[in-house]
Amino acid sequence: MADIKSQANPLFLTEDEIRQGIELLFYAYRDFTSDPDEILAAYGYGRAHHRVLHFVNRSPGMTVTQLLAILRITKQSLARVLGALIEQGLVRQDRGARDRRQRLLYLTAEGEALERRVSAPQRDRVARAYREAGAEAVAGYRKVLAGLIDERDREGVLKAIERR
């Protein structure tokens, strides 16, 4: 990998160095999503479907309200995506035991299989990058990603990730 001024003191980055980091993030996201996009396209699905599969897999029994808070999309958008996944037998909704108005979300066996298939290339890509970068760089990368999350949400997101 080309050296992108890795010796620069992060407290004194130039405008160009910051823009390079942004550009790298765009390229990384493009490639990170390319394999899942291809798999999902065969089902007529997109990235929103992938995110639903991911988060429901990571937190089985989460409520629709919790998923809305994570995805920050409209109820209408989620209804469209969730409806398709339920109709195709990939996600099931159960009513809450205490509050019957709650809709608890779970992946079906078919949903779990699709989630594994879609996520496998991303897991492989991240694992390879982590191995190549080393432990210290991985810790720094996690700090950078955490720093990109809105401050008001950061602690909650980090706690949620650690619980899973």
PELINWO-V246864 format. One record per helix or strand of 3 or more residues. SS is the DSSP state (hx for helix, st for strand). FROM is the first residue (numbers start at 1). LEN is the number of residues. If there is no record, write none. Layout:
# PELINWO-V246864
ss=[SS SS]
from=[FROM FROM]
len=[LEN LEN]
This chain:
# PELINWO-V246864
ss=[hx hx hx hx hx st st hx hx hx]
from=[10 15 47 64 75 91 103 109 135 151]
len=[3 27 12 8 13 5 5 25 14 13]
